[in-house]
Amino acid sequence: MRLDQGGSRTTVTGWHYKMISRIFYICSCMLLFTGCTSAPQSQRVVCEDYDISELSGVFENQGTKELKNRALRLTQVLWINDESVTDELHDSIDTVEIKLSRDGVIDVSGYSGTRLIKAKQAASGISLDGNKIKVFSKFGILPDPSGGLLVGPQSMEITLSLNCNNNLEFHKHESATGLLLAFIPVSGSTDFYSEFKRVTK
């Protein structure tokens, strides 16, 4: 592509075009991180004064909020990365019963109405942490192999706990601080919440 300005000729090569695109992408990333850090956070009322045994109970399988434009299912959280459980099976489950044993075992049963669809323990790696269920935790410094651009401390944690309404709350926290493309300093964090309502039977 060529641009003529006042009789002089400026040639924009493919390399320059790629560089301009890269700069535009970097600026977009910077705006994204800036939005994460500067956006006002609403004050959340935290209720942590409860016994771990209160996490046992029956809850709706579908969360009150979608995650990445998809319905969030409690069975997908507790049976995370379990390929034996299909999407169709997750969708067929209405309610989920959670039973916590004294030795830390988390038993999960999925129902459609009163009919038991599937019962098994929570996925490997899920554990009790204080009065919460720790679903996933990850920390790293190097860029993600799938295409990450940030070098620096990066963490993600997913937990289940009780909120002030005595419902089960899904919390996904992500944070990152470091250098984008090795020279742009960025820092930000995001929090996502969804609620699985308790069912009284």
C-alpha positions in Angstrom: 0.0 0.0 0.0 1.3 3.5 -0.9 0.3 6.9 0.5 1.2 10.2 -1.3 1.5 13.3 0.8 2.5 16.6 -0.8 4.4 15.1 -3.7 6.5 12.8 -1.5 5.9 9.1 -1.5 5.8 7.0 1.6 5.8 3.3 1.2 4.1 1.1 3.9 5.5 -2.4 3.6 3.9 -5.6 4.9 6.4 -5.5 7.8 5.3 -2.0 8.8 1.6 -3.0 8.5 2.2 -5.9 10.9 4.0 -3.6 13.3 1.2 -1.1 13.3 -1.3 -4.0 13.9 0.9 -5.2 16.8 1.0 -1.7 18.4 -2.7 -1.5 18.1 -3.1 -4.8 19.8 -0.7 -3.8 22.6 -2.7 -0.6 23.2 -5.9 -2.6 23.4 -4.4 -4.9 25.9 -3.2 -2.0 28.0 -6.7 -0.5 28.0 -8.1 -3.9 29.0 -5.7 -4.1 32.0 -6.3 -0.5 32.9 -10.0 -1.1 33.0 -9.5 -4.1 35.3 -7.5 -2.0 37.8 -9.3 1.2 37.7 -12.9 0.0 37.5 -14.7 0.7 40.8 -15.5 -2.5 42.7 -18.8 -2.7 44.5 -18.5 -3.5 48.2 -19.3 -7.1 48.8 -20.7 -8.3 52.1 -18.6 -11.4 53.1 -20.0 -14.0 55.5 -17.2 -16.4 56.5 -18.4 -17.3 60.0 -19.9 -20.7 59.3 -18.9 -24.3 59.8 -17.5 -26.3 56.9 -20.3 -28.9 57.4 -22.8 -26.2 56.3 -21.5 -26.7 52.7 -23.3 -30.0 52.7 -26.8 -29.7 51.1 -28.8 -29.6 47.9 -28.2 -26.8 45.4 -29.5 -25.9 42.0 -27.2 -27.1 39.3 -27.3 -23.9 37.2 -25.6 -20.8 38.5 -27.3 -17.4 38.5 -24.7 -15.9 36.1 -23.1 -17.2 32.9 -19.3 -17.7 32.6 -18.0 -16.6 29.2 -21.5 -16.5 27.8 -22.2 -20.1 28.8 -24.4 -21.5 31.6 -22.3 -22.4 34.6 -23.2 -25.8 36.1 -22.2 -26.9 39.6 -21.5 -30.5 38.3 -19.1 -29.0 35.7 -17.3 -27.3 38.6 -17.2 -30.3 41.0 -16.5 -32.9 38.2 -14.1 -30.6 36.4 -12.1 -32.2 33.6 -14.0 -35.4 34.0 -14.4 -36.6 30.4 -16.8 -39.4 31.4 -19.5 -36.8 32.2 -20.9 -35.4 28.9 -22.4 -32.0 28.4 -25.7 -33.6 27.8 -25.5 -35.3 31.3 -24.6 -31.9 32.9 -27.6 -30.3 31.2 -30.0 -33.1 32.4 -29.2 -32.5 36.1 -31.4 -30.1 38.0 -30.1 -30.3 41.5 -26.8 -31.4 43.1 -26.4 -32.9 46.6 -23.1 -32.3 48.3 -22.0 -34.4 51.3 -18.8 -33.7 53.2 -17.3 -36.5 55.2 -15.1 -36.0 58.3 -12.0 -37.2 56.4 -12.4 -34.6 53.7 -14.1 -36.6 51.0 -16.6 -34.7 48.9 -19.5 -36.8 47.6 -21.5 -35.4 44.7 -24.9 -36.6 43.5 -26.8 -35.2 40.5 -30.6 -35.4 40.2 -33.2 -34.8 37.6 -36.3 -34.2 39.7 -36.1 -37.1 42.2 -34.2 -39.4 39.9 -30.6 -40.0 40.5 -28.5 -39.3 37.4 -25.0 -39.8 38.6 -23.1 -40.0 41.9 -19.4 -39.9 42.4 -16.7 -38.1 44.4 -15.5 -34.6 43.4 -12.7 -34.5 40.8 -9.2 -35.3 41.9 -7.4 -32.1 43.1 -10.5 -30.6 44.6 -10.1 -30.2 48.4 -11.4 -28.6 51.5 -9.5 -25.4 52.4 -10.6 -23.9 55.7 -14.4 -23.4 55.3 -14.2 -23.4 51.5 -14.0 -25.9 48.7 -10.9 -25.2 46.6 -11.6 -26.2 43.1 -8.6 -25.0 41.2 -5.4 -23.0 42.0 -2.6 -22.0 39.6 0.4 -19.7 39.9 3.1 -19.0 37.3 5.6 -16.4 36.1 6.3 -17.3 32.5 3.8 -16.6 29.7 1.1 -19.2 29.1 2.3 -21.7 26.4 -1.0 -21.3 24.6 -0.1 -17.8 23.6 0.5 -15.7 26.7 2.3 -12.3 26.4 2.9 -11.4 30.0 6.0 -12.2 32.0 5.5 -11.9 35.8 3.4 -13.3 38.7 0.1 -14.6 37.4 -2.5 -16.5 39.5 -5.9 -18.0 39.2 -8.1 -19.6 41.9 -11.6 -21.0 41.9 -13.4 -21.7 45.2 -16.9 -22.6 46.4 -18.1 -21.1 49.7 -21.3 -20.0 51.4 -22.6 -16.5 51.0 -24.7 -14.4 53.3 -27.9 -15.9 51.7 -26.7 -19.4 52.7 -26.3 -20.3 49.1 -23.2 -21.8 47.4 -21.0 -19.1 45.8 -18.6 -19.7 42.9 -15.7 -17.3 42.9 -13.0 -17.1 40.2 -10.1 -14.7 41.0 -7.4 -13.9 38.5 -4.5 -11.5 39.0 -1.4 -10.6 37.0 1.5 -8.2 37.5 4.5 -8.0 35.1 5.7 -6.9 31.7 3.6 -7.2 28.6 5.7 -8.2 25.6 8.8 -7.8 27.9 8.6 -4.0 28.2 5.1 -2.7 29.1 4.4 -2.7 32.8 0.8 -3.9 33.6 -1.1 -4.9 36.7 -4.6 -6.0 37.2 -7.1 -8.4 38.7 -10.6 -9.7 38.0 -13.2 -11.4 40.1 -16.2 -13.4 38.8 -19.1 -14.5 41.1 -22.0 -16.8 40.5 -24.5 -18.3 42.9 -26.0 -21.8 43.2 -29.2 -21.5 45.2 -29.9 -23.9 48.0 -32.9 -26.1 47.6 -35.0 -27.0 50.6 -36.4 -30.5 50.4 
